[in-house]
Amino acid sequence: MPVLGLVAVGLVGCGSSKAPGVQLAPSEGATATTVAATPKPPPAIAKKPVVTVPNAPAPTKLVTKDLVTGTGATLKAGQTVTVNYVGVLYKTGKEFDSSWSRNQPFTTALTTGSVIPGWVQGLPGMKVGGRRELIIPASLAYGAKGSPPTIPPNSPLVFVVDLLSIAS
């Protein structure tokens, strides 16, 4: 039986999936991992949020707004987080990615190279159990390159991020 266990671990660890609808969350570098036992979110962040894009020109600086203030530990830059999120294009309001759509929270280090700079700068200070809106200028998102085919060049983005846990 130990051989079967090793084969199963090998298959799980290979990182590929043929399942329909499975895609990686947008990042600039290292591949994210998923935590097996994510805590149940509090009721205030238990359902997918509706993201509303402001009816104004996109800001040129990062804008953060706590929609729900968490009551848990406070996030610091560089820590590993598990979150749910929705990302939409500022110009059209079109959703380009969501952990909710995959039914799988996203776990990543909150570092440059792991996620876009808008997340690295905009999420610290959040408390576990909180929901934060990030309006990210293109310069702190994917810049002049964009992230084809879903994010055009020079696109400001809006994310709503729910902080589920912080790795210790």
C-alpha positions as CSV (number, residue, x, y, z in Angstrom):
1,M,0.0,0.0,0.0
2,P,2.9,2.5,0.6
3,V,3.6,2.4,-3.2
4,L,0.0,3.4,-4.0
5,G,0.3,6.3,-1.6
6,L,3.5,7.5,-3.3
7,V,1.9,7.2,-6.7
8,A,-1.1,9.3,-5.5
9,V,1.2,11.9,-4.0
10,G,3.1,12.0,-7.3
11,L,0.0,12.5,-9.3
12,V,-1.4,15.2,-7.0
13,G,2.0,17.0,-7.0
14,C,2.4,17.2,-10.8
15,G,0.5,20.4,-11.1
16,S,-1.4,19.7,-14.3
17,S,-5.1,19.4,-14.6
18,K,-7.5,18.5,-17.4
19,A,-10.6,19.5,-15.4
20,P,-12.7,22.0,-17.3
21,G,-12.8,25.5,-16.0
22,V,-9.6,25.1,-13.9
23,Q,-7.2,28.0,-14.3
24,L,-4.5,29.6,-12.3
25,A,-5.0,32.9,-10.6
26,P,-3.2,35.9,-12.2
27,S,0.3,36.3,-10.8
28,E,3.6,37.6,-11.9
29,G,5.9,34.7,-11.1
30,A,5.9,31.9,-8.6
31,T,3.0,29.5,-8.8
32,A,0.6,29.6,-6.0
33,T,-0.3,26.7,-3.8
34,T,-3.6,25.8,-2.2
35,V,-4.0,25.0,1.5
36,A,-5.9,21.8,2.1
37,A,-7.9,22.9,5.1
38,T,-9.1,26.5,4.7
39,P,-11.1,27.8,7.6
40,K,-14.8,28.5,7.1
41,P,-15.2,32.2,6.3
42,P,-17.3,34.4,8.6
43,P,-20.9,35.1,7.2
44,A,-19.9,38.6,6.1
45,I,-17.5,37.2,3.5
46,A,-19.1,33.8,2.9
47,K,-20.6,34.7,-0.5
48,K,-19.1,36.0,-3.7
49,P,-19.1,39.8,-3.8
50,V,-20.5,42.0,-6.5
51,V,-17.7,44.3,-7.8
52,T,-18.9,47.8,-8.7
53,V,-16.5,49.9,-10.7
54,P,-16.7,53.6,-9.9
55,N,-18.2,55.8,-12.6
56,A,-15.1,58.1,-12.8
57,P,-11.8,58.1,-14.5
58,A,-9.4,55.5,-13.1
59,P,-7.2,56.7,-10.3
60,T,-3.5,56.9,-10.9
61,K,-2.6,55.8,-7.4
62,L,-3.6,52.6,-5.5
63,V,-7.0,53.0,-3.7
64,T,-8.0,50.7,-0.9
65,K,-11.3,50.5,1.0
66,D,-12.3,48.0,3.7
67,L,-15.8,46.7,2.9
68,V,-15.8,44.4,5.9
69,T,-13.3,44.9,8.8
70,G,-12.0,41.6,9.9
71,T,-11.4,40.6,13.6
72,G,-8.5,38.2,13.2
73,A,-4.7,38.6,12.9
74,T,-3.3,41.6,11.0
75,L,-1.6,40.9,7.7
76,K,2.0,42.0,7.1
77,A,3.9,42.3,3.8
78,G,5.7,39.1,2.9
79,Q,3.4,36.7,4.8
80,T,1.6,33.9,3.0
81,V,-2.2,34.4,2.7
82,T,-5.2,32.4,1.7
83,V,-7.9,34.6,0.0
84,N,-10.9,34.5,-2.1
85,Y,-11.0,37.3,-4.7
86,V,-12.8,38.7,-7.7
87,G,-10.9,40.7,-10.3
88,V,-12.6,43.0,-12.9
89,L,-11.4,45.4,-15.6
90,Y,-11.8,49.0,-14.5
91,K,-12.8,50.2,-18.0
92,T,-15.5,47.6,-18.7
93,G,-16.4,46.0,-15.3
94,K,-15.8,42.6,-17.0
95,E,-14.7,39.8,-14.6
96,F,-11.4,38.3,-15.8
97,D,-10.7,36.0,-12.8
98,S,-12.2,34.8,-9.6
99,S,-11.2,32.2,-7.0
100,W,-15.0,31.9,-6.4
101,S,-15.5,30.6,-9.9
102,R,-13.1,27.8,-9.3
103,N,-14.5,27.0,-5.8
104,Q,-10.9,27.2,-4.6
105,P,-9.3,29.8,-2.4
106,F,-6.0,31.2,-3.6
107,T,-2.8,30.9,-1.5
108,T,0.3,32.9,-2.2
109,A,3.1,34.8,-0.6
110,L,2.4,38.5,-0.5
111,T,5.7,39.3,-2.2
112,T,6.7,41.0,-5.5
113,G,7.1,38.3,-8.1
114,S,4.3,36.2,-6.5
115,V,1.5,38.6,-7.1
116,I,1.1,42.0,-8.7
117,P,2.5,45.1,-6.8
118,G,-1.1,46.4,-6.2
119,W,-1.7,43.4,-4.0
120,V,1.7,43.6,-2.2
121,Q,1.0,47.3,-1.4
122,G,-2.8,47.1,-0.9
123,L,-3.4,44.1,1.3
124,P,-1.1,44.6,4.4
125,G,-2.9,45.9,7.4
126,M,-6.0,43.8,6.6
127,K,-7.4,41.6,9.3
128,V,-8.4,37.9,8.8
129,G,-12.1,37.8,8.1
130,G,-12.0,41.1,6.3
131,R,-13.0,42.1,2.7
132,R,-11.1,44.8,0.9
133,E,-11.5,46.6,-2.4
134,L,-8.4,47.4,-4.3
135,I,-8.5,49.8,-7.3
136,I,-5.2,49.3,-8.9
137,P,-3.7,51.5,-11.6
138,A,-2.1,49.7,-14.6
139,S,1.4,50.6,-13.3
140,L,0.8,48.4,-10.2
141,A,-1.0,45.7,-12.1
142,Y,0.2,44.3,-15.4
143,G,1.4,47.5,-17.0
144,A,2.1,48.1,-20.6
145,K,2.3,44.3,-21.3
146,G,-1.1,43.4,-19.8
147,S,-1.8,39.8,-19.3
148,P,-3.1,38.5,-22.7
149,P,-5.7,37.4,-23.5
150,T,-7.8,38.5,-20.5
151,I,-6.1,41.7,-19.4
152,P,-5.3,44.3,-22.1
153,P,-2.2,46.5,-21.9
154,N,-2.4,49.5,-19.6
155,S,-5.5,48.2,-17.8
156,P,-6.4,49.5,-14.3
157,L,-8.1,46.7,-12.3
158,V,-10.6,46.4,-9.4
159,F,-10.3,43.5,-7.0
160,V,-12.4,42.5,-4.0
161,V,-10.3,40.3,-1.7
162,D,-11.4,38.3,1.3
163,L,-8.7,37.4,3.7
164,L,-9.4,33.9,5.0
165,S,-6.1,33.1,6.7
166,I,-2.5,34.0,7.3
167,A,0.2,31.3,7.5
168,S,2.2,31.4,10.6
